[in-house]
Amino acid sequence: MRLFEQAGARYFVLTSKHHDGFQLFRNTASDRNSVRLGPGRDLVGELFSAASHSRLKRGLYYSLGEFYNPALGTPPRNPYTGTEIPYTGYRPVADYVTQYEHAHLKTLIDHYDPDILWADGQGYHEFGGGPIFRPKTWDWRSDEILSYYYRHAADRPHPKSVLANDRFEASHADFATVEGDNKKYVLRPDPWEACLNIGKSWGYNENEDPAKIKSSVQLIRLLAEVVSKNGNLLLNIGPREDGTIADWMSSRLLDMGRWLRLNSRAIYDSTPWIRAMDGDLCYTRTRGAFNLIPLHWPGSRLLVPGDVPITGRSRIRLLGGNSRPLPWTRTADGIVLDLPRHRTDDFTEEYPAVLTVTEW
């Protein structure tokens, strides 16, 4: 939790059950969980307890379907003989949705009170070895569980706000999700979230290819781009088996936190402009300021399009610099900002910078 706070995070989302069907929380619907098996511990409860005095919002990921589950008609089988094999810890149920999935989700809602519910594993997939996640025709009845979730947040002496993502296959979603960094992110009018990983793997992989690991600079550039397009960044990390976070993950999170401590005024609580970017120049709006975020240090001069909201009353400063206004002129080609020859904000030139525009 201290690492997440130092990284500048505002919320976290823990995987409470992934596609393998193994639950990291105590429940009465199944014995296939971390309290009955493996560590013998309620890992959701322990992390949420550690977060109880933090300002971070707490979220839970839950895979609606599973790769294999007898109640879905997809029991695990020996891949060579096709013979059905035991599903460790599974308790037979007649109704997967009511007795298993909704029972899990109600347990998570009632006992852990998450601020975010993040669904996944909702679709039908056929990869040649039979269907996984769910039968082709299926109803998760997600409106029922989301209604339960929202009522739980509202019907209390001090109601609170909660959010659910768009993967419940429900009639309502609070935000959209775009998975992976191979998508072309676009400016969206409604809230959305980019969920991506630091390396190639989702989670910790001791054989992670170093060539696939994003640098701190790449991650901060992605953060600036996503935020400029009205999105949040949900960055995946994974602990080792003893719960520790690998140095190559934590060092990148700490670099992001160091950058955010200096430039947070252009990121947190920001809203997008009419355009997100021109080239590698990102834009955000915050209270009383318009922010220019060049993803690379542009050198001694930066050319800004002429329709950017800079007027004769504007003052432009480099966040983290010496705070003196930067000289600028309006030309036929746009607005030209004169920048220091070298950065004065303690970051090397490959890191994004933030130039904030304010009025008198």
N, C-alpha and C positions, 0 to 999 in steps of 0.2 A: 504494500500500500504506500509506503514511503517512496518507493521507486516511481509509482504512478503519479504521485503528487509532485515529485521532483521533475517528472517529464512534462508537467504542465497539463496533464489530462484533466478533463472535467467529468468524465464518467468512465466506467469499465463494464465489460460484458463477459461474464464467466460462462464457459461451456458446462452446463449442468448435465446434459446428456447428448452425446454425438451419435452418429449413424450406427455405431456398434452396439447401441442400446444400453451401455453401461452408465448408470446414474451416480452422480457424485453427492447424493443427498439421501437421507433417511426417508423411507416412504412405506406404505402398507400394500402397494400394488405389485411389488416385485422384490425379490431378494438379489437381483442383479445390480447391486449398488456397493459403493465404497464403504458403507457401514457394515454390511454383511460379509463382504469379500475384500481381499487386498489389504489396504491400510487399516480398515476398521475405524474409519473416521468420516465425519460429516464435513466434507471439504467445502461445500457451498456455505454451510453455517460458519465455518472457521474464517473464511475470507470475508463474509458479510459482517461478522463480529469485529474483525480487524478494521473494517471500514466504518464502524459505527460512529466514530468521532471524526470522520473525514467529511469534507464538503463534497467529495465525489459522489455523483449519482451512481446507483448500483443496478446493473443489468444482468439478465440471465438469458443465455442462448439455450434453446431446446429444439432438438430434432424431432419433428412430428412423426416421421416415419423412421424406419430402421432398415439397414441393408437386408437383414433377415429377421423374421419374427413369426412364430407359428400362428399367432392370431391374425396376421396379415395374409396368411396363405403362402408365406415364403419362409418355411423353416430352414435353418442351416443344414447343408448337406455335405457329405464327403465329395470333394470335387472330382474324384476319380471313379467312385462307385455309384454316386448319386444317392447313397443311403442317407436317410435323415439322421442327424446327430443331435445330442442334447444341447439345449440353449441354457448355459449355466446360469443358475439363479432365477430362471423364468418360472412364474406361477401361471398355470393355464387360466385364460379368461375367455369368455364367450363373446365379449364386445370390446374390441381393441380401443375404440375411442372413449367410451364411457368408463370402463373399468381400468384402463391402463393409461392412455395418453391424458385424458382430462383429469384423472385421479392424480397423475404426476403434476400437471400444471396447477391444479388447485392446491396441492401441497406446497409448491413453490410460492404461490401467491399468499397463502394463509400463514406460512411459517417464516418466510424470508422477506415478504413485502417489497418486491423489486420495483424500481422506478422505470425499468425498461424490460419488456418481453421481446425476445428476438427469436423468431421462428426460422426453421430451415428444414431440409429433408422432406419437403411437402409434395414433390412431383413424382410422376411415374417414369421409370427408366428401364430400358431393356438393353443389356449389353451382350446378349448372346448366351448368358448363363441363366436366363430366367429373369422375371421382373424383380426390381428392388424398390424399396421405400413404401410402395402401396400398390394395390391392384389398379388396373386402368380406370375403372369406374369406382369413385370413392368420394366420401364426404367427411371432412374433418369436423364438421359442425363448429367451426371456429367462431361464428357469431355468438354462440352460447358461452364459450370460455372467455372471449374478450368482454362480453357483457358482465360476466362474473368478476373479471379483473377490474374493469372501470368502476363497478359498484363498490368493490372492496376499497378502492382509492377514495371514493366520494362519501361513502356512508360511515363516517368516523367523526369524532369531535373536531378534528382539524384535517379536513380533506387535503389531498395532495395531488399534484399532476403526475400522470404516468403516460408512457408511450409504448406502442406496439409497432413492429415493422410490417412490411407489406408481403410477408411470406406465409401468412396464416390461411391464405385463400378465403379471406373473409370479405364482407361487404364494406369494410372500413380499414384504413391503415393510416397511421400518423406520419410515417415517413417511408420513402422508397430506399431500396438498397441496390447498390451497384457493386458486384463482387469482382475482385481482381484488378490488377493495374494494366491489363491488356485492352481495357475499354477506353474509348475516347470520351472523356468526361465533357459534359455540356452544361451550360447555365440552365438551371431549372427554376421555375417560379415557386415550386413547393419544396419543403424540406426533403433532403436526401442525404445519404451516407455512402461513402466509398469504404468498403471493407477490403483490406488487402494485407499481404504479409511482407515481412522484411526480406525473407529469402524466397526460395522456391516452395518450401514446405509450409503447410498450415500446422504450426506447432514446432516443438523442438525436434531437430533431426541432427544427430551427432555426425552424420555424413553429409551435411549441407554443403553444396558446392559453393566455395567462396566467390566464384565469379557471378553467382546468382544473387548474392546478398547486396541489397541496396545500401549505399553509403548514407551517412547522416545528411549530407548535402542533398542527395536525391530525395530523401524522405521529407525534408523541409520544403523543397520545391513542390513536391506533391501536396503537402499540406496547404501551401499558399494557393496553388491552383484550385484545389478542391474547395477551399473556403471562398475564393473569388467567384465560384460558380454556385454558391448558396448551399454547399455541402458541409458535412462533418467528415472527419477521417477516423475510422475505426481500424487501428493497426494491430495485427495479430502477433502475439508472442506466445511462447509455450515454455513451461517450466521443465527442468529435468525431473527424473523420478524422485529426487529428494526435495523437490519444491524450489530449488534455486533457479535463478534466471542466468543464462549464459552471458558472459561478459560482452560478446559481440552484439547481443540484443540490448543489454542494459546501457552500454556505452552510447548507443544510438539514441535511446530514449533520453538519456541525460543531456546529450547534445541538443536534442529538440527542446528540452526544458530550458537550457541555457539561452537558446535563441528566443524562445517565447518570453522569458523574463524581460528581455530587452524590447521585444516587438509585439507584445501581447495586445497593445492598444489597437493594432490593425487587424487582429484576428478574432479575439473574443467578442461576442455580442455584435459582430459585424453583419452588415447586409450587403448584397451585391449592387453594383451599378447597372446601367442599361447594357453594358458589355462586361464580360469577365476579364478578357485579355486582349491585348494587341501584341502579336508576336510572343515574346517571353516577358511582357510587362503585365502584371496582374493588378486588379483594382478591387478595393473594398471601401465600404462606408462605415464609419463609426460615429458616435455622438460628437458632433462639432468638427469632424475631420473627414477629408477624403484622402485615401491612402494609395500610393503608388508602390508596387512591390516588384522591382526588376529581379528576375530569377537569377541573373548573372550581374555582377558589378559592371556597369556600362562604360567605365573609364571616366574621363574628365568631363564628358557631356552626355546628357540623356535627352533624346528627342521624344516629346510627348505629343500625341495627336491634338489638334487645335480645339476639338470639342470637349476635351477633358475640363471639368469645372474648376478652372483656375482663372481668377479675375485680378484686376489691378489692386484689390485689397488683400490678395492671398499672400500668405507667408509659407514657405516650404522649408522643412527641416528634416535632417536625417535623424531618425530615432537612434539614440545611443551615441550620437556624435557630440559635437561641441555645442549644439543647440542653437547656433547662430543661423539666421535665415540664409538660404542659398540664393545667389543671384539667378535670375531667369529673364528671358526675353521672348516675346511673341514674334514669330516670323511667318513668312508665307507658307513654310513647310510644317509649321506647328509651333510648339512651345519648347524652347531649348533651355535646359537646366544646366548650370555650371556646377560640377561636383568636385569634391576634394580629389586631388591626384591619388591619394591613398585613403583607404577606409579608416574611419576614426571610431568604429564601434566594436572593436575587439574581435572581429570576424575576418577570416581570409576572404579574398575576392570571389571565390567560387560560391559562397553562401548568398542567398537572397538578402537584399537590403530593404528597408522600409523608409520611404519618404512620405511624410505626412503634411497635408495641405490644410491650413486653417485660415480663417479670416481675422481681420483686426479685432 
